[in-house]
């Protein structure tokens, strides 16, 4: 078993969320990644999925704005074209390798459509293997809908996240805990705020009950926004609503917060982040952990063509620079 002192885990968590750098989410499942490739006219296979993730990781200068990259199990076990395993190459490029360890969601019985995230079975053994192969951090995502979240669903997912986080620490891995309230739908800002507060309060109650050292975790929440089908509000309103929920629910000792993009356009989430970082009284560093907001345009530019790799990487780097610019560089 790999063990690290609490101070080392805290240092890694701080490294992931400070200094104007963020975390690149490149951990789509095989099914999701294959679908996105096919939508761009790229035949889906283990090789093309590898080629795409290699394009992202090897963009020249990526480590200037990206501190860590989240990979799925398939990619974590693959080699780059030059023979280096992905986790090894990431560290050599100045980027911490991370691994998604949950196995997806299923309906929670009796909860009218609320979901529970699976993956705790034999998780300790899987984490031990990932740690031996160089994983610095893990990720587990719980999913909530404004209209179906219940106190029981929030508690059940919070307890699963807490068990995952405790196991991560046991194996020397920093856990990213991701309680995502989806932005799909037509709900208003207050609906998102209430659901996010419920998810976060249940999460931290479970983390504290489980004895998880909060200085060695990274929180990956959603911004508090109206649904994508509702009338938008100004970024300053999003930032104020988001901060109000975080201030009330997130203990000050949490190492850092890395926001997910959740399907919002790149420009919008960067404006949300910029407005939030302008709030001086927050006790934690804040940054980004975006996926689609950073990579979708790069995937479209590449389209499977070797001649377009450099152009696609440039698009990625520009998106990462925009996101980084939205963070507080003085953190």
C-alpha positions as CSV (number, residue, x, y, z in Angstrom):
1,X,0.0,0.0,0.0
2,X,1.3,3.5,-0.9
3,X,1.1,5.9,2.0
4,X,1.8,9.6,2.1
5,X,1.8,11.9,5.1
6,X,-1.1,14.3,5.4
7,X,1.2,17.2,4.6
8,X,2.2,15.6,1.3
9,X,-1.4,15.0,0.3
10,X,-2.2,18.6,1.2
11,X,0.8,19.8,-0.9
12,X,-0.5,17.9,-3.9
13,X,-4.0,19.3,-3.5
14,X,-2.6,22.8,-3.3
15,X,-0.5,22.2,-6.4
16,X,-3.6,21.1,-8.3
17,X,-5.6,24.2,-7.5
18,X,-3.2,27.2,-7.1
19,X,-0.8,29.2,-9.2
20,X,-3.2,30.1,-12.0
21,X,-3.3,26.5,-13.3
22,X,-6.3,24.1,-13.5
23,X,-7.2,20.5,-14.1
24,X,-7.9,19.1,-17.5
25,X,-10.8,16.6,-17.5
26,X,-10.0,14.0,-20.2
27,X,-11.8,11.1,-18.6
28,X,-14.8,10.4,-20.8
29,X,-15.8,6.8,-20.8
30,X,-15.1,4.6,-23.8
31,X,-18.7,4.9,-24.9
32,X,-18.8,8.7,-24.6
33,X,-15.4,9.3,-26.2
34,X,-16.3,6.9,-29.0
35,X,-19.5,8.9,-29.7
36,X,-17.7,12.2,-29.8
37,X,-15.1,10.9,-32.1
38,X,-17.7,9.5,-34.5
39,X,-19.6,12.8,-34.4
40,X,-16.4,14.4,-35.8
41,X,-16.0,11.7,-38.5
42,X,-13.2,9.8,-36.7
43,X,-13.6,6.0,-36.5
44,X,-13.8,5.0,-32.8
45,X,-11.2,2.6,-31.6
46,X,-8.7,2.2,-28.7
47,X,-6.0,3.7,-31.0
48,X,-8.0,6.8,-32.0
49,X,-9.0,7.4,-28.4
50,X,-5.3,7.1,-27.5
51,X,-4.3,9.4,-30.3
52,X,-6.8,12.0,-29.2
53,X,-5.7,11.9,-25.5
54,X,-2.0,12.0,-26.6
55,X,-2.8,15.1,-28.6
56,X,-4.1,16.8,-25.5
57,X,-1.4,15.8,-23.1
58,X,1.6,16.6,-25.4
59,X,0.5,20.1,-26.4
60,X,3.7,22.1,-26.1
61,X,3.6,24.2,-23.0
62,X,0.4,22.7,-21.6
63,X,1.8,22.6,-18.0
64,X,1.9,26.4,-17.9
65,X,-1.8,26.4,-17.4
66,X,-2.7,22.8,-16.5
67,X,-1.6,21.2,-13.2
68,X,-3.2,17.8,-13.6
69,X,-5.0,15.7,-16.2
70,X,-7.9,13.3,-15.3
71,X,-7.8,10.0,-17.3
72,X,-10.1,7.1,-17.6
73,X,-9.0,3.5,-16.9
74,X,-8.3,2.7,-20.6
75,X,-6.1,5.8,-21.2
76,X,-4.3,5.4,-17.9
77,X,-3.2,1.9,-19.0
78,X,-2.2,2.9,-22.5
79,X,1.2,4.0,-23.9
80,X,1.9,7.1,-26.0
81,X,3.2,6.4,-29.6
82,X,6.7,6.7,-28.2
83,X,6.1,3.9,-25.7
84,X,5.8,5.9,-22.5
85,X,2.9,5.1,-20.3
86,X,0.4,8.0,-20.0
87,X,1.1,8.5,-16.2
88,X,4.8,8.6,-16.8
89,X,4.6,10.9,-19.7
90,X,2.3,13.3,-17.8
91,X,4.8,13.6,-14.9
92,X,7.7,14.1,-17.3
93,X,5.7,16.9,-18.9
94,X,5.1,18.6,-15.5
95,X,1.4,17.5,-15.2
96,X,0.1,15.3,-12.4
97,X,-1.8,12.2,-13.6
98,X,-5.2,11.5,-12.2
99,X,-7.7,8.7,-12.6
100,X,-11.5,8.5,-12.7
101,X,-12.5,5.6,-10.4
102,X,-16.3,5.6,-10.2
103,X,-18.2,3.3,-12.6
104,X,-21.1,5.5,-13.4
105,X,-24.6,6.1,-12.1
106,X,-27.7,4.0,-11.6
107,X,-31.2,5.0,-10.4
108,X,-31.5,5.1,-6.7
109,X,-34.5,2.9,-5.7
110,X,-37.6,4.7,-4.4
111,X,-36.2,8.2,-5.2
112,X,-38.2,9.2,-8.3
113,X,-35.3,9.3,-10.7
114,X,-32.5,10.4,-8.4
115,X,-29.1,8.7,-9.1
116,X,-26.4,7.0,-7.1
117,X,-22.8,6.6,-8.3
118,X,-21.4,3.1,-8.2
119,X,-17.8,1.8,-8.0
120,X,-17.0,1.1,-4.3
121,X,-16.6,-2.6,-4.8
122,X,-12.9,-3.5,-4.7
123,X,-12.0,0.2,-4.9
124,X,-9.1,-0.2,-2.5
125,X,-7.4,-2.8,-4.7
126,X,-7.9,-0.6,-7.8
127,X,-6.5,2.5,-6.0
128,X,-3.5,0.5,-5.0
129,X,-2.8,-0.5,-8.6
130,X,-3.3,3.1,-9.8
131,X,-1.0,4.4,-7.1
132,X,1.7,1.9,-8.0
133,X,1.5,3.1,-11.6
134,X,1.9,6.8,-10.6
135,X,-1.6,8.3,-10.0
136,X,-1.4,11.5,-7.9
137,X,-5.1,12.0,-7.6
138,X,-8.5,10.4,-8.2
139,X,-11.9,11.6,-9.2
140,X,-15.5,10.4,-8.2
141,X,-18.6,12.2,-9.6
142,X,-22.0,12.2,-8.0
143,X,-24.8,13.5,-10.2
144,X,-27.9,15.5,-9.0
145,X,-30.8,17.0,-10.8
146,X,-32.5,20.1,-9.4
147,X,-35.9,18.4,-9.7
148,X,-35.1,15.0,-8.4
149,X,-32.5,15.6,-5.6
150,X,-33.8,14.5,-2.2
151,X,-32.1,14.6,1.3
152,X,-31.7,10.8,1.1
153,X,-30.1,10.9,-2.4
154,X,-27.8,13.6,-1.2
155,X,-26.8,11.6,1.9
156,X,-26.3,8.4,-0.1
157,X,-24.0,10.0,-2.6
158,X,-22.2,12.0,0.1
159,X,-21.4,8.8,2.0
160,X,-20.1,7.1,-1.2
161,X,-17.9,10.1,-1.9
162,X,-16.6,10.0,1.7
163,X,-15.8,6.3,1.5
164,X,-14.0,6.9,-1.8
165,X,-12.1,9.9,-0.3
166,X,-11.0,8.0,2.8
167,X,-9.8,5.1,0.6
168,X,-7.8,7.5,-1.6
169,X,-6.0,8.9,1.4
170,X,-5.3,5.4,2.6
171,X,-3.5,4.7,-0.7
172,X,-1.6,8.0,-1.0
173,X,-3.9,9.6,-3.6
174,X,-5.6,13.0,-3.4
175,X,-9.4,12.7,-4.0
176,X,-11.3,15.1,-6.2
177,X,-14.8,15.0,-4.8
178,X,-17.4,16.1,-7.5
179,X,-21.0,16.6,-6.4
180,X,-22.5,18.0,-9.7
181,X,-25.9,19.6,-9.8
182,X,-26.7,19.5,-13.5
183,X,-27.5,22.7,-15.4
184,X,-29.9,21.1,-17.8
185,X,-33.5,22.3,-17.6
186,X,-35.3,25.5,-17.0
187,X,-34.8,26.0,-13.2
188,X,-34.0,29.4,-11.8
189,X,-30.9,30.5,-9.9
190,X,-32.6,29.8,-6.5
191,X,-33.4,26.2,-7.5
192,X,-29.7,25.6,-8.4
193,X,-28.6,27.2,-5.1
194,X,-30.9,25.1,-3.0
195,X,-29.9,21.8,-4.7
196,X,-26.2,22.7,-4.6
197,X,-26.4,23.6,-0.9
198,X,-28.1,20.3,-0.1
199,X,-25.5,18.3,-2.0
200,X,-22.6,20.1,-0.4
201,X,-24.0,20.0,3.2
202,X,-24.5,16.2,2.9
203,X,-21.1,15.7,1.4
204,X,-19.2,17.5,4.1
205,X,-21.2,16.0,6.9
206,X,-20.1,12.6,5.5
207,X,-16.5,13.6,4.9
208,X,-16.2,14.8,8.5
209,X,-17.9,11.7,9.9
210,X,-15.5,9.5,7.9
211,X,-12.5,11.4,9.4
212,X,-11.3,12.6,6.0
213,X,-8.6,15.3,6.2
214,X,-10.1,18.2,4.3
215,X,-6.7,19.8,3.7
216,X,-5.9,16.9,1.3
217,X,-9.0,17.0,-0.9
218,X,-10.1,19.0,-3.9
219,X,-13.7,20.0,-4.3
220,X,-15.1,20.0,-7.9
221,X,-18.5,21.6,-7.8
222,X,-20.8,23.2,-10.3
223,X,-21.4,27.0,-10.6
224,X,-24.8,28.0,-9.3
225,X,-26.6,29.0,-12.5
226,X,-30.1,29.0,-13.9
227,X,-30.8,26.0,-16.2
228,X,-29.6,26.2,-19.7
229,X,-33.2,26.5,-20.9
230,X,-33.9,29.4,-18.5
231,X,-33.2,33.1,-18.9
232,X,-29.5,33.7,-18.2
233,X,-28.2,36.0,-15.5
234,X,-25.1,38.2,-15.3
235,X,-21.8,36.5,-14.3
236,X,-21.6,38.6,-11.2
237,X,-25.0,37.1,-10.1
238,X,-23.7,33.6,-10.7
239,X,-20.5,34.4,-8.8
240,X,-22.4,35.9,-5.8
241,X,-24.9,33.0,-5.7
242,X,-22.1,30.5,-6.0
243,X,-20.0,32.1,-3.3
244,X,-22.9,32.4,-0.9
245,X,-23.5,28.6,-1.1
246,X,-19.8,27.8,-0.8
247,X,-19.3,30.1,2.1
248,X,-22.1,28.5,4.0
249,X,-21.3,24.8,3.2
250,X,-17.5,24.4,2.5
251,X,-15.1,24.4,5.4
252,X,-12.2,26.8,5.2
253,X,-9.6,24.1,5.5
254,X,-10.5,22.5,2.1
255,X,-7.4,22.7,0.0
256,X,-8.9,24.2,-3.1
257,X,-12.0,24.3,-5.4
258,X,-11.8,23.4,-9.1
259,X,-15.1,24.2,-10.9
260,X,-16.6,22.0,-13.6
261,X,-17.9,23.5,-16.8
262,X,-21.1,21.4,-16.9
263,X,-21.9,22.0,-20.5
264,X,-21.8,25.8,-20.3
265,X,-19.9,27.5,-23.2
266,X,-16.2,28.2,-22.6
267,X,-16.6,32.0,-22.6
268,X,-19.5,31.8,-20.0
269,X,-17.7,29.6,-17.5
270,X,-14.5,31.7,-17.7
271,X,-16.6,34.8,-17.0
272,X,-18.2,33.0,-14.0
273,X,-14.8,32.0,-12.7
274,X,-13.3,35.5,-13.2
275,X,-16.2,37.1,-11.3
276,X,-15.8,34.6,-8.5
277,X,-12.1,35.1,-8.1
278,X,-12.7,38.8,-7.7
279,X,-14.5,38.0,-4.4
280,X,-11.7,38.7,-1.9
281,X,-13.1,37.1,1.3
282,X,-13.1,33.4,0.0
283,X,-10.8,31.2,2.1
284,X,-9.9,28.7,-0.6
285,X,-8.1,29.0,-3.9
286,X,-10.4,28.5,-6.9
287,X,-9.6,27.3,-10.3
288,X,-11.1,25.2,-13.2
289,X,-11.4,21.6,-14.0
290,X,-13.0,21.8,-17.4
291,X,-13.5,19.1,-20.0
292,X,-15.7,20.0,-23.0
293,X,-15.2,23.7,-22.5
294,X,-11.5,23.2,-23.2
295,X,-11.3,20.3,-25.6
296,X,-14.4,20.3,-27.9
297,X,-13.0,22.8,-30.3
298,X,-9.7,21.0,-30.3
299,X,-11.4,17.7,-31.2
300,X,-13.3,19.4,-34.0
301,X,-10.1,21.0,-35.4
302,X,-8.2,17.7,-35.3
303,X,-10.9,15.5,-36.8
304,X,-8.5,12.6,-36.9
305,X,-6.1,14.2,-39.4
306,X,-2.4,13.9,-38.4
307,X,-1.7,17.2,-40.3
308,X,-4.1,19.0,-37.9
309,X,-2.5,17.9,-34.6
310,X,-0.6,21.1,-34.1
311,X,-3.5,23.3,-35.0
312,X,-5.8,21.4,-32.6
313,X,-3.2,21.7,-29.8
314,X,-3.0,25.4,-30.4
315,X,-6.8,25.7,-30.0
316,X,-6.5,23.7,-26.7
317,X,-3.7,25.9,-25.4
318,X,-5.7,29.1,-26.2
319,X,-8.7,27.7,-24.3
320,X,-6.5,26.8,-21.3
321,X,-4.9,30.2,-21.3
322,X,-8.4,31.8,-21.3
323,X,-9.4,29.7,-18.3
324,X,-6.2,30.3,-16.5
325,X,-6.5,34.1,-17.0
326,X,-9.8,33.9,-15.2
327,X,-8.2,32.6,-12.0
328,X,-6.5,34.7,-9.4
329,X,-2.8,34.5,-10.4
330,X,-1.8,35.7,-6.9
331,X,-3.3,32.6,-5.1
